[in-house]
């Protein structure tokens, strides 16, 4: 099995807080001996209720991997989605659910796994990249089928709805600072979209195509609307409780955590090198353009347009530090 759950004896090589390795009595435990992940906003922070079906259908990040649990990589635009699809299918040999498996199988009435040569890998015959595709996946009972090992999807609430209390999803992500994400998206779209090509980056940042505050809107279900502070709180709590956090700024550390937590094993050295290749010299997100500094006027404009996502990202950075407890 490629996915075997958290490995309690594995230790990450360094503590993100640059603290010494903790002793057992430094880590808070609950009554069942599970490590308590503290709220980075403090013990008195107001914790909102997340939707009941999200709580039911997704495992908590500190729970052991269940036999029927399926990995779900939350694909935020320009945040390592292509890389994760390739690593999952090619390097790890997992059975994937992306957009690939539905090509040529749009009218299939039952689920099946097909082997593709380009892109290489095993894919279930539904499209996880669209809301309609995820609705079809639910109708065909993908969550309980036992076919999928990793789903890569953007539509958070739709993909969660595929599962149930007995067949749960396990969320993880590689988040990117909104300034970097918007700049990358802009420099990608100007090559393909004439409308965007005629915009400045500053104009794009405040245009709907710029995807302002998309992380909060997607997690809290306020897609198409400006999010509220309450919805930011919901998004924070979903990340805290349900996500193994990875950061694109620390992609190597993040992948190391994914490998340890999910028990990813490589069948041979070539598969190990495969992941190294896509993390470094063949990184899919590499895109030559002038970087936008976060303290520049343009950077500040992007921050202002994405203020909820910026707050969520800064919270995710705190969670990334807090989650080192899962690896001791």
N, C-alpha and C positions, 0 to 999 in steps of 0.2 A: 504494500500500500504506500502511495506517495504522501497521503495526508493522514497523519496519526495523532495530531493534537499537540498541545504544549509539552515541552520536554523539561521536566522539573529539574533535571540535573545539569542542563546546559546553562552556561554563564556567558553573557555578552562580555566582550573584551575590555570595555571601559564604561564607566558610569557617566552618563551625559552631564551630570552635575559636577564631574571631576572630584567626587567624594571617594573616600576609601570604600572598599567592598563592605557592605553592611553585615553585621552579625544577625543571627536569627531573631534575637530579641529586639532589634531595631525596627523590624517590619511588622506593622499592625495586622492582626489576624481577627477574623470574626469567630463566632461560636463553633463553626464547622471547620476551622483551621484554614479558611481561604484568605488570601491576602486582601486587605482593604485598600482600594485605590481611592485616595483622598480627593476631594474637590479642590482643584487649584485655586478657585476663587475664595477658599476659606471655609471653615466648618459652619459658619453662620450664613452662607450664601443661600439665597432662595432657589430651591430646586424645583423646576416645573415638572408637571406630569407629561410624559411622552405618550403618544397614541397607544392604546391597549394592544392593538394587533402588532405594532412594532415591538413592544415589550415581549409579547408572546412568541412571535415568529423568529426573533433573533436571539442568539445566545449572548449572555453578558461576556465581556471581554475576559474576565477573570475566571470563567467557568471552564472546566475540562472539556476537551473536544468530544462531542457525542458521535456515536456510530453513524447517525444519519445526517450530521451537519454538513453543509456545503459552503465552500468559500465564496464570498462575493466581494469582488474588487469594485469599489465605487469609483467610476471613471469621471472625474471632473475634466473638462476640456483643457487640453495642453498640459496635462499633469500625469504623464507616464502611462496612459492607457495602452498605446501601441506597444510599448516595451513590455508591459505586463502580459498582454495577449501572447506575444512572441515567446517570452520566457516560459509562461505556463504551457503553451502547446508544444514548443520545439525543445526547450531545454529540460523541462520537468516531465514532459509526456503526459500531462493531465488531459482529461476529457473536458473540453472547454464549451462554454455557451457565450458566443459573441454574435456578430452579424454574419460571420462566415458560413455557419452551418445551414442557414436558411436559403443560401443562393442555390437556385435550381430545385428547391424543396418548399417553395412558398405555399403549395396546395396540399402538403402532406397532412394526413388526418391522424397520424400516430407518431410518437416519438421514436427516433432511432439515432444511433451514432454512426457518422460517416467519416471515412479517412480521406483527407484532402492532401494533394501533393503540393499545391500552391494556393494559399499559404499552407505550409506543412503542419499536419496535426490531426487530432480526433475532435470532431465538433458535433454537438447535438443540433438537430435540424430545426431550430427556432432562432429568431432574431432578438437578442437581448439589448440591442441598441435603440429600439423604439418602444414607445408605450404600447402600440398595437401588438408588437412582437411579444412583449412580456404578458399581455393579456392572453394571447394564444398559448403561451407557455403555461399559464395558470390553468386554462381550459384543458390542456393535455396532461395536467398534473405532473409537471416537471419536478416540483419540489419533493414529491414522494416517489419519484421514478427510480432513484438510485443511479441515474445515468451521469449526472453532472458532477464534476469535481471542482470546477471553478467557473463562476459567472462573472462577466465583466459588463457592468451596466451603469448608466448615468441616472436613470429614473428610479430614485431611491424607494419611494413608497410603492411603486408598481412591482419592483423586484421583491420587496419584502412580502408583498401580498401573495406571492407564489407559495410561500411556506406555511407551516402550521406548528403547533406545539411539539409534535413528534418528529418533525422534519424541519430543522431550523437552519437559518443562514448564519454565517460568521463573517462580519464586515471587517474589511481593512482598506487602507487608502494610502496614497502618496500625495500629500497636499502641497500646494505651491503658493507662495505669497501672491496676493491678487495683483500687485504691480507687475510682477514677472509674468504672471499668467495672462493678463490683458495685453501686455507688450508682445508676448509670443503669439497669442491668437491674432492680433492685428497683423504682425509680420508674416503670418501664414495666409491669412485671408486676402491680403492685398495682391497675392499672386493668382488668385482664382476668382475673386469677386470684384467686378468693376466698380460697384458702388463704394465698397470699402477702399478700393485703390484711390478713389477721389477724395477720401477723407484724410485729415491729419489724425495722428494718434490721439490727440486731445479730443477731437470730435468723436472719434470711435469710442472713447472711454465713456462718454455720456449717452451714446446711441444704444438702442436696444440690442444691436448686434454685438456690443461689447460685453453682454451678459452680466450687467451690474448685479452684485450680491447674489450670484447664482447659487453659491453653496448653501447659504441660509435659506433661500427660497425653495431649493429642491428638498432639503432635509425637513423643513417645517411645512412643506406643502403649499407655499404661497407663490408658486410659479406664476409669472405674468404680473405680479403685483410687487409693490415696494414692501419689504418685510418690516415688522414691528419689533420693538424690544422684547416683547413676549416670545415672538418666534425665534429671535436670536437665542433666548434662554432655552427654548426647546431644542434647537440645533446643537447648542453646547452640551446639553444633557444627553442627547443621542450619541454624540461623539464620545463623551466621557464613559458612558455605560456600555456602548455596543461596538465601538471601533478599536481595532488595533491600529494605532496611529503611525504612519510613516511620513517623512518630510522629504520633499525633493531636494532641498538644500543639504540633506544628509542621507542621500539615497543609498550609499553603501551601508551605513549603520542600520538603515531601515530594512534593507534586504536581508541583512544578517539576522535581524529580529524575526522577519517573516520566516526565514529558513528554520530558525530554532523553534518558534512558536507553533508552526504548522507541521513541523517534522519533515520538511521537504528533503528528499534524498535524490542524489544524482546517480544514475546507473553506471556511469563511467566518467573518467576525467574529461572526456570531450564534452559531456553535458555540463560539467562544472565550468569549463572554459566558455561554453556557449553563453551562460549567464554573465560571466565577466565581459564577454564581447559586447552584449547588448547594454550592459551597464556603463561601459566606457567608450571604446573606440567606434562602436556602431550604434551609439545611443540614438534612438529614433527621434527624440525631441531636439536633437542638435539643429540649430537654425541660426545662420550667420546674420546678425543684425546688431545695430548699436544698442547696448544695454541701457535701460532706463533706471537711473538711480532713484531710490525711494525718497530721498530728500530734495530731489530736483523739483522745479515747478510742475513738470509733467507728472512726475511721481506723486506729488501732493494732490494733483487733480484726479489721478486715478484712485488714490486713497479716499478722497472725498466722495467720489461716485460709488465706491465699494466699501463704505465705512462699516457695514455690518459684516461683510466677509473678512475685512481686516481684523475686526475684533474676534471673529471665530478662528481665524488663522493664529492669532497670538495666543488664544486659549489652547489651540491644538499644540502649539510649541510647549506650553506648560504640561499638557497631557503626555507629550512625548517623553519629557523628563520624569513625570510621575510613573510612567509604565515600566521603567527599568525594574521595578519591584517584581514584575512578572517573570523575570529571568534569573532570579536568585532563589 
